[in-house]
Amino acid sequence: MAHQSRSLHARIYAQASIIGCGLLVTGITHAMEGRPPLSAACWAWNSHISELVDQHRTAHELDDEQLGEIIRLFYEAQGSCSAQRFEEGLAIYEAIPIGPVASRLLR
């Protein structure tokens, strides 16, 4: 009976070791890729688009309808990221039709 117990413990230990090694390799691979988590990418896009919207408001390069659509998409992306639907949020941010201000004043 003691032999069966040691055998069972040995198998459980071996399986746990294999699972642990798999998780470790996965974590190391992800860290080696140097990719930030998708949540960080969402917040970076949020900051970038927010800054562009503010610049365009100041420069008056977009009409109210264009700016309204951009802001609607911005809040939709922000909502997706807040709900932890990061890939959806990132796709929306990437599709927002806004770029740098053409007539940017020098400071």
Phi, psi and omega in degrees: 000318179296324179296318179295322180295316178294323179295318178296316178298321180295318178294317179298317179298318180295316179295318179296322179295318179296315179297315179299318178295321178298316178295320179297315179297319178298315179296319179293318179299316180296317180294324181290331179293339178071021181270133174285163177295156181300330178298321178293323177296321177300314182291327177294316177297318180302313180296316182297311182294321178301316178296317179297319179299315179299318179296318180291326176299316181292320183280344181057039180270348179242143176281172185299323181293315179297313181297321178298318179294319179297315180294322177300313179295322178302311180291328176294315178296316180299319178296320178296316179295319179296329178274010179064027172259069191296316181298320177297313179299316180296320179297320179293314178304315182295335183271355181293124185278074179216143178222193180297153177289133182286319183253061182281130180282142176277144180258000000 
